[in-house]
Amino acid sequence: MEVILKEDVAKLGFRGDVVKVAEGYGRNFLLPRKLAIEATLANKAVIEQMKAAALRRSAKEKSQADELAKQFEGVSVSFERRSGEHDQLFGSVTSGDIAEALEKKGFNVDRRKIQLHEPLKTIGEFTIPIRLHKEVTTHLKVVIAKEAAE
């Protein structure tokens, strides 16, 4: 089945692409969630208009992401956590924790944009990439310190 993507779909394609997918994937996932439309002749004509609009929208999103990336320069987030031997944390620092700390500093970043492959489980200083746009990635300094003993 051929479909035209209305939104970016991970590991499949970007907005406006015509892709061939399995029948069930298209009918049961992409179409009901309005992530794609069937690739008919009429829809293929409409796709050209969608691509033009998508280019304008993407350019606007990229400029906003560039501005936000400039604001991230010099920003760091600190956490104090309990730790055991060899500076191993009891628990971890996840992308959700980082997003919450950024929100307290006035940045509204979705936790899924924080490219943390696995939670941070040791004390130290880390540089975490944040993908604000498909072409704009910035880095954030995360410091995890040992919580003071009571």
C-alpha positions in Angstrom: 0.0 0.0 0.0 1.3 3.5 -0.9 0.6 6.3 1.5 1.6 10.0 1.7 2.9 11.0 5.1 1.2 14.0 6.7 3.7 14.1 9.6 7.3 13.0 10.2 7.2 9.3 11.2 10.4 7.8 12.8 12.1 5.2 10.7 9.7 5.7 7.9 10.0 9.1 6.4 9.3 12.8 6.6 6.2 14.9 6.0 5.2 14.8 2.3 7.0 11.6 1.4 5.2 8.9 -0.6 6.2 5.6 1.0 5.2 2.0 0.5 4.1 0.3 3.7 2.4 -3.0 4.7 -1.3 -3.0 4.3 -2.0 -3.5 8.1 0.4 -0.9 9.2 -1.2 1.7 6.9 -4.8 0.8 7.7 -4.5 0.2 11.4 -1.8 2.7 12.5 -1.0 5.5 10.0 -4.5 6.2 8.6 -6.5 6.2 11.9 -3.9 8.5 13.6 -4.0 10.8 10.6 -0.3 10.5 10.1 -0.8 9.6 6.4 -3.3 9.6 3.6 -3.7 7.0 0.8 -1.7 7.8 -2.3 -4.4 8.3 -4.9 -4.0 10.5 -8.0 -6.1 13.3 -6.3 -4.1 13.1 -3.1 -0.8 13.2 -5.1 -1.9 16.6 -6.5 -2.7 17.8 -3.0 0.7 16.7 -1.8 2.5 19.3 -3.9 0.6 22.0 -1.9 1.3 20.2 1.3 5.1 20.2 0.5 5.1 23.9 -0.2 3.4 24.6 3.1 5.6 22.1 4.9 8.7 23.9 3.6 7.5 27.2 4.9 6.5 25.7 8.3 9.9 23.8 8.5 11.8 27.0 7.8 9.8 28.8 10.6 10.4 25.9 13.0 14.1 25.9 12.2 14.5 29.6 12.9 12.7 29.2 16.2 14.9 26.2 17.1 18.0 28.3 16.2 16.9 31.0 18.5 16.3 28.5 21.3 19.7 26.9 20.7 21.3 30.3 21.2 19.5 30.6 24.6 20.9 27.2 25.7 24.5 28.4 25.5 26.0 28.5 29.0 22.9 26.9 30.6 23.5 24.0 32.9 21.2 21.9 35.1 22.3 20.5 38.5 20.9 17.6 40.5 21.7 16.4 44.0 21.1 12.7 44.5 21.9 10.1 47.1 24.7 7.8 46.1 26.5 4.8 47.3 30.0 3.4 46.8 31.9 4.3 43.7 29.6 7.3 43.1 26.7 5.1 41.9 23.3 6.8 42.4 20.4 5.3 44.2 18.1 5.7 41.2 18.9 7.7 38.2 18.5 11.0 36.3 16.2 10.6 33.3 15.2 12.8 30.4 12.0 13.6 32.2 14.0 14.9 35.2 16.1 17.1 32.9 13.0 18.4 31.1 11.4 19.3 34.4 14.5 21.1 35.6 14.6 23.0 32.3 11.0 24.0 32.7 11.8 25.5 36.1 14.5 27.6 34.4 11.9 28.9 31.8 12.6 26.5 28.9 9.8 24.5 27.5 11.4 21.4 26.0 9.7 18.1 25.4 11.5 15.2 27.1 11.5 13.2 23.9 13.8 15.8 22.3 16.4 15.2 25.0 18.7 12.5 23.4 19.5 10.6 26.6 20.1 7.0 25.5 20.0 5.6 29.0 19.4 7.2 32.4 22.4 8.8 34.1 23.4 6.6 37.1 26.7 8.1 38.3 27.9 11.3 39.9 29.6 13.7 37.5 29.3 16.2 34.7 27.6 15.2 31.4 27.0 16.9 28.1 23.6 15.9 26.8 22.4 16.6 23.2 19.0 18.1 22.7 17.5 17.8 19.2 15.3 20.9 18.8 14.7 20.4 15.1 15.8 17.7 12.6 18.6 20.1 11.6 19.3 21.8 14.9 20.9 20.1 17.9 22.3 21.9 20.9 24.1 20.6 24.0 23.2 20.9 27.7 25.5 20.5 30.6 24.1 18.3 33.4 25.8 18.2 36.7 25.0 15.5 39.2 26.4 16.0 42.7 26.4 13.9 45.9 23.6 14.8 48.3 25.0 16.1 51.6 24.9 13.4 54.4 22.5 14.2 57.2 
